[in-house]
Amino acid sequence: MNDSSRRTFLRGAGLLGAGAAVSALPTLGAPAASASFGHHGPDAEDACFTLAVLPDTQYLFDADRGDPAPLDATLRYVTGGDENIVFLAHLGDLTENGQQGEFDQISRSFQHLDRRRFPYSTLAGNHDIESSTDDQRGRTPYLDAFGPRRQRGSRTFRGASPDGYNSHHVFRAGGREWLLLALDWRPSAGGLEWARSILARNPRLPAILTIHELVWADEAGQARLSEFGQKVWDELIDGNDQIFLTLNGHYWPPGRAVKRNKAGNDVHLHITNYQDRYYGGSAMIRLYRFDLTRNVIDVRTVSPWLADQAPRLNELQRQEIERTGPADYFSLEVDFDTRFAGFAPVAVPPARPAERQLIRGTVAYWRFEGRDGAPVSAVDGVRDLSGRGNDLVRVTLPGSAAETLRFSGEFSGRQPSRSSLRFDGGKKPARGAYLRTADSAPMNTETFARGYTVEAFVKLPEDFKDGKHSWAAIFGRQGSGGKAGKTGDDPGEPSATLSLSDGAAFQWAVFPVNQNGISTCWGHELTLKEWIHVAAVNDGRRTMLYVDGCPVLRNPKTAAAGIANPGGSWLIGAYAYDSIVEQAFHGWLGDVRVVGRALDPREFMLG
């Protein structure tokens, strides 16, 4: 992008100070002006949060040749609050020579975090200590400056190994706790055993391992275990499924890899280091933004110090504001619940009693509870739990097997019951089975002139869009608009139907009592293989379609009251044109409820 649009992007992302474009800015090498990053603290319950990762800063603290200004700017950015950063992890090589004076200087920079009690971890790199030693080396300037004593006021620090060079933190983010291990440049056998013991004492926490050396990368960004990294993999990572992400510095260029552990799960191995870049890396920071709702980790690499000075930078410096190659700017897809199921399975809440779903105005409530895989009985059907007698009977299309409509153990964790129905229908020819209200069902005569709500839980299989299931219906009436006396649009269409287009988009189409034609609500295309809640709500004037409790865009604004009554049954899992069922549904249906009034989304069965 051009310079102007790039600055606009960075400012919108919180990477430029509010006054960066107009203020007189400091020259490089001088302390940068404090950026306007805000002052609110991180939100530990937000499903979106950021882990900040800071690699080798050694050239910034190199005897009399360094400059703390880039790191100071980065640490100010971390505490600003714009990214909901919950923790900062330094990957080692804080200094170039491990000298007392160098540690005095970087220690002063980190006091910015200490004063705000912002949680962070550090670890010793090979330049911070005598590189030929392991964690049994004894006292060093690193240990004096960044050892356990410094962390006594930290709210995340949970302890260190007896030598002080290995530590662990537990931070809360996304509504759960996470374990972070910070291991020495060369953890000894005792150090690795200590790490294993920490994992054993926190068996349900997902773990992130930080260490100075683990993997290196080629110029294409493909990471591989180093010789020492292989040892750490074999003795610590491979057998501990909790470790899902590792972060290290030491080498350059940056890169990443995915490796399967003994449990058969992915472990993401990342190296990040920019000391070879302009100004010793300009205190570039790697931002791991976790989104537990989208099941992704979005990764960006930026230098807040350079971003804050953007208007005054030359071409070389502007190029270093943000790293955008595939090794530095990418997204990881991680199904967190599935990945952590082996040690922290998500507790499935018990079924909610049916009585709690019988809210004021309930006309019918159906739960599909039966032995997993058992066909729905043509004799027993499904009982209406509202007690109003709107029971369902099974209808099997000619030539279809009993198994085309069966009970299933699959369910949405948000629905009241813990089971569903599996429909295996299709068209051309019509096949499958469906349910309809019995001839004596009271709701067969309902027009819902004062309002209604129809709710259902739906899951579509992977093959739904193969052309054999378009316009399959979830719920509707068997009688047509024409039989209700309507002549507008296509009178052969059902007087009401909640169907799915060939692109898997919901359509609630109804002949209202007060209109001659069809009133239609349209949803968006749905994700396959995921449970979705749908609700059609009418308050006697306007109809709204909701997906997962959210209103869709294409809800009509014209007045539409009730549903025209053509006589005959209501159908679950079938579409009827001119009262003839053309196909049965294909997919899963969970609980279905019909209420004779407009519900607020807070009243939906979503719980």
Number of C-alpha atoms within 10 A of each C-alpha: 7 6 12 9 10 13 20 14 14 19 18 12 11 22 27 26 23 15 13 20 17 8 12 12 17 13 11 16 12 12 16 18 17 13 22 18 19 14 11 11 15 20 17 18 12 15 16 21 24 25 22 23 23 28 26 29 28 25 23 27 26 20 19 9 8 19 22 20 20 25 25 23 24 21 23 21 27 25 26 20 18 19 22 22 26 23 24 23 23 26 31 30 26 29 29 22 20 24 18 15 16 23 25 15 18 22 16 14 18 16 14 15 18 17 9 11 15 23 22 23 24 26 26 29 29 23 19 24 24 14 13 9 14 18 22 15 13 11 13 16 17 24 20 15 16 21 23 21 11 12 20 12 14 17 14 21 19 17 16 22 19 14 17 20 28 27 27 22 22 20 18 15 23 19 13 13 14 18 23 26 25 26 29 26 29 24 20 15 13 14 24 19 15 18 23 17 12 19 23 13 10 16 16 18 20 22 24 21 21 27 31 28 26 27 30 26 22 13 11 12 20 18 22 21 17 15 11 13 18 16 13 20 17 12 15 18 22 20 14 19 25 28 25 24 18 21 25 26 29 26 20 19 22 26 24 23 18 16 14 13 18 11 11 10 19 18 21 18 22 26 31 29 25 23 23 13 13 12 18 20 22 28 30 30 28 25 24 23 20 22 19 18 12 13 15 18 21 16 21 20 24 24 23 30 29 27 25 30 25 23 19 17 16 9 9 9 17 18 13 20 23 22 16 15 12 14 23 22 17 14 15 13 11 19 14 17 13 12 18 21 15 14 15 15 12 12 8 10 10 10 13 15 10 14 10 9 18 18 12 10 14 18 25 23 23 21 22 23 18 18 13 15 14 14 18 27 14 14 8 11 18 22 19 19 19 20 13 15 17 26 25 24 20 20 19 17 20 11 10 15 14 16 16 22 31 22 22 23 15 17 21 22 17 18 24 22 20 23 25 26 29 27 23 23 25 22 18 9 13 17 22 27 29 27 24 25 25 20 15 13 18 16 21 19 15 14 18 22 20 14 22 25 25 24 23 22 25 22 23 21 14 12 13 21 15 10 12 18 25 21 25 28 25 26 24 25 31 28 26 27 32 22 19 19 14 22 15 13 14 15 21 18 24 29 32 28 27 27 24 24 18 17 16 21 16 25 21 25 20 27 31 27 20 14 19 18 18 23 22 19 22 21 21 15 13 17 14 16 15 12 22 22 24 24 27 23 24 26 21 20 16 18 27 23 26 21 18 15 18 13 16 16 13 14 18 15 12 11 15 23 25 26 25 30 23 22 16 20 24 24 25 25 29 33 29 24 19 19 21 14 17 19 28 32 33 28 24 26 30 28 24 23 23 21 21 23 21 21 21 10 15 9 12 20 21 19 11
